[in-house]
Amino acid sequence: MKTKATKQKDLEALTESLQTAKSAMVVSFAGLSVSKDQEFRNTLRTAGAQYQVVKNTLARIAIKDTQFEQATDSFKGVTAIAWTDGDPVVLSKAMSKFMKDNADIYTFKSGVVDGKLIDLTQLTTIANLPSKEELISKLLFVLNAQAQRLVTVINAVPRDLAIVIKQIGEKAPADTAPAAEAKVEEPAAEEAASAPSDAAAPVAAEEAAPAATEEAVSPAAEEVPAATTEEAAPAAEAEAAPPADETPAAE
């Protein structure tokens, strides 16, 4: 039998633990074996909760002025309390499953989650919610997926730009080749156009030379008077005939 000092120490320890707890579940049991009790404790310990079979009088004193005081009416008969300062959903999942699997031994009385009094139905509803770890995992998955999409988009911009630049580079020689050919053909066309002019120049010169010669000769011929020509002819004939005095004496 516990002494008064021991009971006082247990009360102080329970009160201190409940002061920082976020949720608590009050249960009752009947026909409990040692092995089943140990199994229940291990389940709650895995969920990050503490578990203790309590005296109703001490329990009522411990929960006074706390959020669990609204569950005071549940502290009757055989009573045990499980509480946690961690994720209440984890405790709710563990408690709900164990209550369902061992309904012939354990009975759920009431619970307080985030300051709200709940019954077994509400406990089951909370147990079906994703835990904090699951929510964080899903959130990280979503964020990671978005980050991967963002990285893909960011990487796609320079990649697409590189592809465009490459296509432009591959297309540029084909576009500039006709231009280069055109530039080569233009001087050739200019040479071809200038060639006839150069060839025509000598021909024109040759045609101009006779004309110039004729022009140079014809004026001189036209300038000699016809009378002068007639006068020159008798004079030439006279110079050709011998003089009369030079006839031989024998005659």
GROMACS elastic network, one bead per residue, 0.5 to 0.9 nm:
[ bonds ]
;  ai    aj funct       b0    kb
    2     5     6  0.80458   500
    2     6     6  0.59114   500
    2     7     6  0.63953   500
    3     6     6  0.51765   500
    3     7     6  0.62511   500
    3     8     6  0.86124   500
    4     7     6  0.50830   500
    4     8     6  0.61218   500
    4     9     6  0.86125   500
    5     8     6  0.50353   500
    5     9     6  0.62119   500
    5    10     6  0.86772   500
    6     9     6  0.50673   500
    6    10     6  0.62244   500
    6    11     6  0.86001   500
    7    10     6  0.50668   500
    7    11     6  0.61281   500
    7    12     6  0.86632   500
    7    58     6  0.82898   500
    8    11     6  0.50522   500
    8    12     6  0.62375   500
    8    13     6  0.86631   500
    8    58     6  0.88734   500
    9    12     6  0.51909   500
    9    13     6  0.62446   500
    9    14     6  0.86595   500
   10    13     6  0.51542   500
   10    14     6  0.61361   500
   10    15     6  0.85154   500
   10    58     6  0.86966   500
   11    14     6  0.51811   500
   11    15     6  0.60022   500
   11    16     6  0.84937   500
   11    58     6  0.62286   500
   11    59     6  0.76841   500
   11    61     6  0.79118   500
   11    62     6  0.63412   500
   12    15     6  0.51115   500
   12    16     6  0.60639   500
   12    17     6  0.86075   500
   12    62     6  0.75702   500
   13    16     6  0.52164   500
   13    17     6  0.62624   500
   13    18     6  0.87359   500
   13    62     6  0.89715   500
   14    17     6  0.51839   500
   14    18     6  0.61915   500
   14    19     6  0.86267   500
   14    52     6  0.89994   500
   14    58     6  0.89461   500
   14    59     6  0.79877   500
   14    62     6  0.63247   500
   14    63     6  0.86858   500
   15    18     6  0.52638   500
   15    19     6  0.62059   500
   15    59     6  0.83769   500
   15    61     6  0.80368   500
   15    63     6  0.66425   500
   15    64     6  0.86447   500
   16    19     6  0.52564   500
   16    20     6  0.72766   500
   16    62     6  0.82286   500
   17    20     6  0.59348   500
   17    21     6  0.64952   500
   17    83     6  0.85073   500
   17    84     6  0.87478   500
   17    85     6  0.87510   500
   18    22     6  0.82244   500
   18    23     6  0.87604   500
   18    24     6  0.83142   500
   18    62     6  0.75531   500
   18    63     6  0.70051   500
   18    66     6  0.77776   500
   18    68     6  0.82368   500
   18    83     6  0.73579   500
   18    84     6  0.83439   500
   18    85     6  0.85751   500
   19    22     6  0.86936   500
   19    62     6  0.88889   500
   19    63     6  0.81596   500
   19    66     6  0.66957   500
   19    67     6  0.86966   500
   20    84     6  0.84632   500
   20    85     6  0.62472   500
   21    24     6  0.73033   500
   21    83     6  0.63493   500
   21    84     6  0.52654   500
   21    86     6  0.77851   500
   22    67     6  0.87878   500
   22    83     6  0.75920   500
   22    84     6  0.60936   500
   22    86     6  0.68416   500
   22    87     6  0.78931   500
   22    88     6  0.68559   500
   22   112     6  0.82577   500
   22   113     6  0.66211   500
   22   114     6  0.58459   500
   22   115     6  0.78119   500
   23    67     6  0.89049   500
   23    68     6  0.81788   500
   23    82     6  0.84993   500
   23    83     6  0.56575   500
   23    84     6  0.57765   500
   23    85     6  0.68652   500
   23    86     6  0.82702   500
   23    87     6  0.84237   500
   23    88     6  0.57842   500
   23    91     6  0.82696   500
   23   111     6  0.74066   500
   23   112     6  0.54142   500
   23   114     6  0.61426   500
   23   115     6  0.76719   500
   24    49     6  0.89271   500
   24    68     6  0.73811   500
   24    81     6  0.68360   500
   24    82     6  0.55230   500
   24    84     6  0.65717   500
   24    88     6  0.83321   500
   24    91     6  0.85766   500
   24   110     6  0.86720   500
   24   111     6  0.55677   500
   24   112     6  0.54041   500
   24   113     6  0.67654   500
   25    80     6  0.83816   500
   25    81     6  0.56587   500
   25    82     6  0.51859   500
   25    83     6  0.63005   500
   25    91     6  0.86384   500
   25    92     6  0.83928   500
   25    95     6  0.81385   500
   25   108     6  0.78379   500
   25   109     6  0.77653   500
   25   110     6  0.60851   500
   25   112     6  0.65575   500
   25   113     6  0.85226   500
   26    71     6  0.82206   500
   26    74     6  0.70075   500
   26    75     6  0.77442   500
   26    79     6  0.68715   500
   26    80     6  0.59023   500
   26    82     6  0.66049   500
   26    83     6  0.88222   500
   26   107     6  0.89472   500
   26   108     6  0.65420   500
   26   109     6  0.54721   500
   26   110     6  0.53702   500
   26   111     6  0.58222   500
   26   112     6  0.87770   500
   27    74     6  0.84689   500
   27    78     6  0.83010   500
   27    79     6  0.59207   500
   27    80     6  0.54077   500
   27    81     6  0.62935   500
   27    82     6  0.81674   500
   27   106     6  0.68508   500
   27   107     6  0.56093   500
   27   109     6  0.51017   500
   27   110     6  0.71470   500
   27   111     6  0.86617   500
   28    77     6  0.77431   500
   28    78     6  0.55208   500
   28    80     6  0.61363   500
   28    81     6  0.87384   500
   28   105     6  0.83830   500
   28   106     6  0.57648   500
   28   107     6  0.50854   500
   28   108     6  0.64544   500
   28   109     6  0.68660   500
   29    32     6  0.64648   500
   29    78     6  0.67849   500
   29    79     6  0.75697   500
   29    80     6  0.82230   500
   29   104     6  0.86162   500
   29   105     6  0.53577   500
   29   107     6  0.59599   500
   29   108     6  0.87464   500
   30    78     6  0.82063   500
   30   104     6  0.80424   500
   30   105     6  0.53230   500
   30   106     6  0.67319   500
   30   107     6  0.84918   500
   31   104     6  0.86028   500
   31   105     6  0.62043   500
   31   106     6  0.89897   500
   32    35     6  0.84340   500
   32    36     6  0.65451   500
   32    37     6  0.65414   500
   32   105     6  0.62783   500
   32   106     6  0.82560   500
   33    36     6  0.52723   500
   33    37     6  0.61109   500
   33    38     6  0.85898   500
   34    37     6  0.50800   500
   34    38     6  0.61450   500
   34    39     6  0.86034   500
   35    38     6  0.50856   500
   35    39     6  0.61506   500
   35    40     6  0.86759   500
   36    40     6  0.61842   500
   36    41     6  0.86175   500
   37    40     6  0.51668   500
   37    41     6  0.62825   500
   37    42     6  0.87116   500
   38    41     6  0.50875   500
   38    42     6  0.61889   500
   38    43     6  0.86101   500
   39    42     6  0.51840   500
   39    43     6  0.62142   500
   39    44     6  0.87512   500
   40    43     6  0.51040   500
   40    44     6  0.63126   500
   40    45     6  0.85727   500
   40    51     6  0.89733   500
   40    95     6  0.88955   500
   40    98     6  0.74206   500
   41    44     6  0.52022   500
   41    45     6  0.60267   500
   41    46     6  0.85821   500
   41    49     6  0.89444   500
   41    50     6  0.80745   500
   41    51     6  0.65493   500
   41    52     6  0.88391   500
   42    46     6  0.61155   500
   42    47     6  0.86285   500
   43    46     6  0.52327   500
   43    47     6  0.64695   500
   43    48     6  0.89480   500
   43    49     6  0.88358   500
   43    94     6  0.67294   500
   43    95     6  0.83923   500
   43    98     6  0.81720   500
   44    48     6  0.64424   500
   44    49     6  0.52449   500
   44    50     6  0.67095   500
   44    51     6  0.70744   500
   44    82     6  0.76207   500
   44    83     6  0.89975   500
   44    91     6  0.70587   500
   44    94     6  0.66584   500
   44    95     6  0.75064   500
   45    48     6  0.50615   500
   45    49     6  0.52333   500
   45    50     6  0.63164   500
   45    51     6  0.79173   500
   46    49     6  0.73932   500
   46    94     6  0.87203   500
   47    50     6  0.89545   500
   47    84     6  0.86119   500
   47    86     6  0.88603   500
   47    87     6  0.88087   500
   47    90     6  0.58488   500
   47    91     6  0.56255   500
   47    93     6  0.85956   500
   47    94     6  0.65825   500
   48    83     6  0.88211   500
   48    84     6  0.65097   500
   48    85     6  0.82259   500
   48    86     6  0.68559   500
   48    87     6  0.84185   500
   48    90     6  0.80061   500
   48    91     6  0.74175   500
   49    82     6  0.63746   500
   49    83     6  0.54049   500
   49    85     6  0.76515   500
   49    86     6  0.78305   500
   49    91     6  0.67488   500
   50    81     6  0.82369   500
   50    82     6  0.54560   500
   50    83     6  0.54749   500
   50    84     6  0.63071   500
   51    80     6  0.72488   500
   51    81     6  0.58150   500
   51    83     6  0.67038   500
   52    79     6  0.88982   500
   52    80     6  0.56301   500
   52    81     6  0.55961   500
   52    82     6  0.65561   500
   53    78     6  0.81984   500
   53    79     6  0.60927   500
   53    81     6  0.63462   500
   53    82     6  0.88229   500
   54    57     6  0.85301   500
   54    58     6  0.71825   500
   54    59     6  0.63054   500
   54    75     6  0.89599   500
   54    78     6  0.82763   500
   54    79     6  0.60652   500
   54    80     6  0.55960   500
   54    81     6  0.71204   500
   55    58     6  0.53954   500
   55    59     6  0.60402   500
   55    60     6  0.86566   500
   55    75     6  0.83116   500
   55    76     6  0.89945   500
   55    78     6  0.82004   500
   55    79     6  0.71838   500
   55    80     6  0.84599   500
   56    60     6  0.61133   500
   56    61     6  0.86584   500
   56    72     6  0.89703   500
   56    74     6  0.89044   500
   56    75     6  0.51124   500
   56    76     6  0.61587   500
   56    77     6  0.76385   500
   56    78     6  0.81644   500
   56    79     6  0.69016   500
   57    60     6  0.53458   500
   57    61     6  0.65073   500
   57    62     6  0.87879   500
   57    75     6  0.80006   500
   58    61     6  0.51562   500
   58    62     6  0.61576   500
   58    63     6  0.88236   500
   59    63     6  0.62466   500
   59    64     6  0.85954   500
   59    72     6  0.84218   500
   59    75     6  0.72562   500
   59    81     6  0.88674   500
   60    63     6  0.54292   500
   60    64     6  0.62737   500
   60    69     6  0.74297   500
   60    71     6  0.89354   500
   60    72     6  0.60870   500
   60    73     6  0.89759   500
   60    75     6  0.71194   500
   61    64     6  0.53365   500
   61    65     6  0.89473   500
   62    65     6  0.85278   500
   62    66     6  0.84363   500
   62    69     6  0.87820   500
   63    66     6  0.54377   500
   63    67     6  0.75799   500
   63    68     6  0.56203   500
   63    69     6  0.51447   500
   63    70     6  0.87870   500
   63    71     6  0.86366   500
   63    72     6  0.78492   500
   64    67     6  0.83070   500
   64    68     6  0.75921   500
   64    69     6  0.53680   500
   64    72     6  0.86204   500
   65    68     6  0.81012   500
   65    69     6  0.64722   500
   66    69     6  0.55971   500
   66    70     6  0.85336   500
   67    70     6  0.67693   500
   67    71     6  0.86826   500
   67   112     6  0.75923   500
   67   114     6  0.82235   500
   67   115     6  0.53864   500
   67   116     6  0.80685   500
   68    71     6  0.56222   500
   68    72     6  0.74881   500
   68   111     6  0.81738   500
   68   112     6  0.61542   500
   68   113     6  0.89341   500
   68   115     6  0.72826   500
   68   116     6  0.86821   500
   68   117     6  0.81484   500
   69    72     6  0.53934   500
   69    73     6  0.88970   500
   70    73     6  0.76648   500
   70   112     6  0.81337   500
   70   115     6  0.89188   500
   70   116     6  0.85826   500
   70   117     6  0.69587   500
   71    74     6  0.55934   500
   71    75     6  0.75296   500
   71   110     6  0.67790   500
   71   111     6  0.70504   500
   71   112     6  0.73243   500
   71   117     6  0.69910   500
   72    75     6  0.57247   500
   72    76     6  0.87149   500
   73    76     6  0.69993   500
   74    77     6  0.86823   500
   74    79     6  0.82028   500
   74   109     6  0.60825   500
   74   110     6  0.65851   500
   75    78     6  0.80550   500
   75    79     6  0.62155   500
   75    80     6  0.86413   500
   75   109     6  0.87052   500
   76    79     6  0.66529   500
   79   109     6  0.89260   500
   82    91     6  0.85457   500
   82    95     6  0.89572   500
   83    88     6  0.87815   500
   83    91     6  0.79765   500
   84    87     6  0.75409   500
   84    88     6  0.70592   500
   84    91     6  0.73474   500
   85    88     6  0.77770   500
   86    89     6  0.88383   500
   86    90     6  0.81525   500
   86    91     6  0.84424   500
   87    90     6  0.56453   500
   87    91     6  0.70677   500
   87   131     6  0.72594   500
   87   132     6  0.65185   500
   87   133     6  0.88636   500
   88    91     6  0.52283   500
   88    92     6  0.61084   500
   88    93     6  0.86439   500
   88   113     6  0.65991   500
   88   114     6  0.79762   500
   88   126     6  0.86731   500
   88   131     6  0.83567   500
   88   132     6  0.89710   500
   89    93     6  0.60616   500
   89    94     6  0.86018   500
   89   113     6  0.88243   500
   89   126     6  0.62479   500
   89   127     6  0.58903   500
   89   128     6  0.84352   500
   89   129     6  0.70320   500
   89   130     6  0.74519   500
   89   131     6  0.55152   500
   89   132     6  0.75586   500
   90    93     6  0.51935   500
   90    94     6  0.63141   500
   90    95     6  0.85855   500
   90   127     6  0.74733   500
   90   130     6  0.87662   500
   90   131     6  0.60614   500
   90   132     6  0.81141   500
   91    94     6  0.51743   500
   91    95     6  0.59694   500
   91    96     6  0.83867   500
   91   127     6  0.81759   500
   92    95     6  0.51180   500
   92    96     6  0.58344   500
   92    97     6  0.84208   500
   92   123     6  0.61522   500
   92   124     6  0.74765   500
   92   126     6  0.64881   500
   92   127     6  0.50215   500
   92   128     6  0.87980   500
   93    96     6  0.52547   500
   93    97     6  0.61409   500
   93    98     6  0.85578   500
   93   123     6  0.82093   500
   93   124     6  0.76702   500
   93   126     6  0.75838   500
   93   128     6  0.72231   500
   93   129     6  0.86115   500
   93   131     6  0.87345   500
   94    97     6  0.54378   500
   94    98     6  0.61992   500
   94    99     6  0.85562   500
   94   127     6  0.79592   500
   95    98     6  0.52685   500
   95    99     6  0.59833   500
   95   100     6  0.85426   500
   95   108     6  0.87667   500
   95   123     6  0.84074   500
   95   127     6  0.84196   500
   96    99     6  0.51758   500
   96   100     6  0.61744   500
   96   101     6  0.86640   500
   96   108     6  0.88022   500
   96   120     6  0.79874   500
   96   123     6  0.66753   500
   96   124     6  0.59654   500
   96   127     6  0.66098   500
   97   100     6  0.51640   500
   97   101     6  0.61745   500
   97   102     6  0.85321   500
   97   124     6  0.86628   500
   97   127     6  0.84970   500
   98   101     6  0.50987   500
   98   102     6  0.59063   500
   98   103     6  0.80223   500
   98   106     6  0.83781   500
   99   102     6  0.51989   500
   99   103     6  0.53439   500
   99   104     6  0.87468   500
   99   105     6  0.83271   500
   99   106     6  0.60194   500
   99   107     6  0.68578   500
   99   108     6  0.70932   500
  100   103     6  0.53387   500
  100   104     6  0.89505   500
  100   106     6  0.87840   500
  101   104     6  0.84554   500
  102   105     6  0.54998   500
  102   106     6  0.60254   500
  102   107     6  0.86770   500
  103   106     6  0.53886   500
  103   107     6  0.65136   500
  103   108     6  0.89531   500
  104   107     6  0.79595   500
  108   111     6  0.83400   500
  108   119     6  0.78582   500
  108   120     6  0.63771   500
  109   119     6  0.71299   500
  109   120     6  0.75699   500
  110   117     6  0.70650   500
  110   118     6  0.59209   500
  110   119     6  0.51251   500
  110   120     6  0.69889   500
  110   123     6  0.87793   500
  111   116     6  0.81089   500
  111   117     6  0.57013   500
  111   118     6  0.51731   500
  111   119     6  0.64795   500
  111   120     6  0.83049   500
  111   123     6  0.78483   500
  112   115     6  0.58569   500
  112   116     6  0.52016   500
  112   118     6  0.59010   500
  112   119     6  0.88417   500
  113   116     6  0.52565   500
  113   117     6  0.66247   500
  113   118     6  0.71977   500
  114   117     6  0.86292   500
  118   121     6  0.78843   500
  118   122     6  0.56312   500
  118   123     6  0.64724   500
  119   122     6  0.53546   500
  119   123     6  0.60668   500
  119   124     6  0.87707   500
  120   124     6  0.62651   500
  120   125     6  0.87064   500
  121   124     6  0.52118   500
  121   125     6  0.64217   500
  121   126     6  0.88000   500
  122   126     6  0.61897   500
  122   127     6  0.84706   500
  123   126     6  0.51647   500
  123   127     6  0.60705   500
  123   128     6  0.87637   500
  124   128     6  0.63902   500
  125   128     6  0.53103   500
  125   129     6  0.69390   500
  126   129     6  0.53466   500
  126   130     6  0.86088   500
  127   130     6  0.78344   500
  127   131     6  0.84843   500
  128   131     6  0.88385   500
  130   133     6  0.79684   500
  130   134     6  0.56658   500
  130   135     6  0.61752   500
  131   134     6  0.50500   500
  131   135     6  0.61241   500
  131   136     6  0.85330   500
  132   135     6  0.50618   500
  132   136     6  0.60817   500
  132   137     6  0.84586   500
  133   136     6  0.50603   500
  133   137     6  0.60018   500
  133   138     6  0.85438   500
  134   138     6  0.61086   500
  134   139     6  0.84394   500
  135   138     6  0.50882   500
  135   139     6  0.59794   500
  135   140     6  0.84528   500
  136   140     6  0.59699   500
  136   141     6  0.84213   500
  137   140     6  0.51166   500
  137   141     6  0.61166   500
  137   142     6  0.86594   500
  138   142     6  0.61988   500
  138   143     6  0.85538   500
  139   142     6  0.50936   500
  139   143     6  0.60647   500
  139   144     6  0.83415   500
  140   144     6  0.57573   500
  140   145     6  0.82765   500
  141   144     6  0.50317   500
  141   145     6  0.59623   500
  141   146     6  0.85097   500
  142   145     6  0.50540   500
  142   146     6  0.61455   500
  142   147     6  0.84678   500
  143   146     6  0.50586   500
  143   147     6  0.59579   500
  143   148     6  0.84687   500
  144   148     6  0.60115   500
  144   149     6  0.84957   500
  145   148     6  0.50688   500
  145   149     6  0.62127   500
  145   150     6  0.85604   500
  146   149     6  0.50092   500
  146   150     6  0.60557   500
  146   151     6  0.85452   500
  147   151     6  0.60654   500
  147   152     6  0.84323   500
  148   151     6  0.50451   500
  148   152     6  0.60286   500
  148   153     6  0.85484   500
  149   153     6  0.61249   500
  149   154     6  0.85167   500
  150   153     6  0.50711   500
  150   154     6  0.60494   500
  150   155     6  0.84446   500
  151   155     6  0.59194   500
  151   156     6  0.82849   500
  152   155     6  0.51225   500
  152   156     6  0.59096   500
  152   157     6  0.88062   500
  153   157     6  0.65153   500
  154   157     6  0.55466   500
  154   158     6  0.75245   500
  155   158     6  0.60125   500
  155   159     6  0.62901   500
  155   160     6  0.86315   500
  156   160     6  0.57612   500
  156   161     6  0.82783   500
  157   160     6  0.52670   500
  157   161     6  0.60752   500
  157   162     6  0.85575   500
  158   162     6  0.59281   500
  158   163     6  0.84722   500
  159   162     6  0.50719   500
  159   163     6  0.62543   500
  159   164     6  0.86769   500
  160   164     6  0.61712   500
  160   165     6  0.85609   500
  161   164     6  0.50510   500
  161   165     6  0.60927   500
  161   166     6  0.84537   500
  162   165     6  0.50350   500
  162   166     6  0.59990   500
  162   167     6  0.85007   500
  163   166     6  0.50033   500
  163   167     6  0.60904   500
  163   168     6  0.85264   500
  164   167     6  0.50435   500
  164   168     6  0.61003   500
  164   169     6  0.84878   500
  165   168     6  0.50043   500
  165   169     6  0.60382   500
  165   170     6  0.85477   500
  166   170     6  0.60950   500
  166   171     6  0.84519   500
  167   170     6  0.50331   500
  167   171     6  0.59739   500
  167   172     6  0.84352   500
  168   171     6  0.50024   500
  168   172     6  0.58525   500
  169   172     6  0.52700   500
  169   173     6  0.74514   500
  170   173     6  0.66378   500
  170   174     6  0.76807   500
  171   174     6  0.55295   500
  171   175     6  0.64341   500
  171   176     6  0.88485   500
  172   175     6  0.51268   500
  172   176     6  0.60763   500
  172   177     6  0.85298   500
  173   176     6  0.50793   500
  173   177     6  0.58618   500
  174   177     6  0.53687   500
  174   178     6  0.74000   500
  175   178     6  0.63830   500
  175   179     6  0.71820   500
  176   179     6  0.50469   500
  176   180     6  0.60761   500
  176   181     6  0.86061   500
  177   180     6  0.50220   500
  177   181     6  0.61416   500
  177   182     6  0.84638   500
  178   182     6  0.59370   500
  178   183     6  0.84523   500
  179   183     6  0.61352   500
  179   184     6  0.86182   500
  180   184     6  0.62166   500
  180   185     6  0.85548   500
  181   185     6  0.60094   500
  181   186     6  0.84982   500
  182   186     6  0.60610   500
  183   186     6  0.51991   500
  183   187     6  0.70615   500
  184   187     6  0.59463   500
  184   188     6  0.67216   500
  184   189     6  0.89245   500
  185   188     6  0.50138   500
  185   189     6  0.60297   500
  185   190     6  0.85247   500
  186   189     6  0.50403   500
  186   190     6  0.61393   500
  186   191     6  0.86196   500
  187   191     6  0.60658   500
  187   192     6  0.84422   500
  188   191     6  0.50392   500
  188   192     6  0.60405   500
  188   193     6  0.84466   500
  189   193     6  0.59917   500
  189   194     6  0.84775   500
  190   194     6  0.60871   500
  190   195     6  0.85151   500
  191   194     6  0.50250   500
  191   195     6  0.59183   500
  192   195     6  0.51421   500
  192   196     6  0.71907   500
  193   196     6  0.63466   500
  193   197     6  0.74069   500
  194   197     6  0.53400   500
  194   198     6  0.64545   500
  194   199     6  0.88397   500
  195   198     6  0.51640   500
  195   199     6  0.61800   500
  195   200     6  0.84808   500
  196   200     6  0.58275   500
  196   201     6  0.84613   500
  197   200     6  0.50494   500
  197   201     6  0.62417   500
  198   201     6  0.52340   500
  198   202     6  0.74697   500
  199   202     6  0.61186   500
  199   203     6  0.70004   500
  199   204     6  0.89707   500
  200   203     6  0.51580   500
  200   204     6  0.60180   500
  200   205     6  0.84879   500
  201   204     6  0.51089   500
  201   205     6  0.60982   500
  201   206     6  0.86007   500
  202   206     6  0.59636   500
  202   207     6  0.84289   500
  203   206     6  0.50014   500
  203   207     6  0.60804   500
  203   208     6  0.83801   500
  204   207     6  0.50408   500
  204   208     6  0.59585   500
  204   209     6  0.85808   500
  205   209     6  0.61006   500
  206   209     6  0.51634   500
  206   210     6  0.70780   500
  206   211     6  0.89890   500
  207   210     6  0.61009   500
  207   211     6  0.67618   500
  207   212     6  0.89280   500
  208   211     6  0.51974   500
  208   212     6  0.61029   500
  208   213     6  0.87135   500
  209   212     6  0.50690   500
  209   213     6  0.62092   500
  209   214     6  0.86548   500
  210   214     6  0.60349   500
  210   215     6  0.83337   500
  211   214     6  0.51628   500
  211   215     6  0.60655   500
  211   216     6  0.85114   500
  212   216     6  0.60529   500
  212   217     6  0.86770   500
  213   217     6  0.61525   500
  213   218     6  0.84129   500
  214   217     6  0.51860   500
  214   218     6  0.57874   500
  214   219     6  0.86329   500
  215   218     6  0.54304   500
  215   219     6  0.66264   500
  216   219     6  0.62514   500
  216   220     6  0.72935   500
  217   220     6  0.55418   500
  217   221     6  0.65459   500
  217   222     6  0.88581   500
  218   221     6  0.51555   500
  218   222     6  0.61323   500
  218   223     6  0.85895   500
  219   222     6  0.50803   500
  219   223     6  0.60660   500
  220   223     6  0.51929   500
  220   224     6  0.69659   500
  221   224     6  0.58360   500
  222   225     6  0.76216   500
  224   227     6  0.87528   500
  224   228     6  0.74090   500
  224   229     6  0.79440   500
  225   228     6  0.55591   500
  225   229     6  0.69239   500
  226   229     6  0.52884   500
  226   230     6  0.66204   500
  226   231     6  0.89426   500
  227   230     6  0.51094   500
  227   231     6  0.61709   500
  227   232     6  0.84776   500
  228   231     6  0.51417   500
  228   232     6  0.60993   500
  228   233     6  0.87927   500
  229   232     6  0.51507   500
  229   233     6  0.65031   500
  230   233     6  0.53758   500
  230   234     6  0.73059   500
  231   234     6  0.60048   500
  231   235     6  0.66337   500
  231   236     6  0.88753   500
  232   235     6  0.52561   500
  232   236     6  0.62282   500
  232   237     6  0.88223   500
  233   236     6  0.52122   500
  233   237     6  0.64321   500
  233   238     6  0.88471   500
  234   238     6  0.60793   500
  234   239     6  0.85534   500
  235   238     6  0.51186   500
  235   239     6  0.62556   500
  235   240     6  0.86320   500
  236   239     6  0.52046   500
  236   240     6  0.63259   500
  237   240     6  0.50403   500
  237   241     6  0.64695   500
  238   241     6  0.53230   500
  238   242     6  0.81356   500
  239   242     6  0.76021   500
  242   245     6  0.87178   500
  242   246     6  0.73415   500
  242   247     6  0.85516   500
  243   246     6  0.57308   500
  243   247     6  0.76748   500
  244   247     6  0.58260   500
  245   248     6  0.84866   500
  246   249     6  0.87335   500
  247   250     6  0.88191   500
  247   251     6  0.78332   500
  248   251     6  0.60531   500
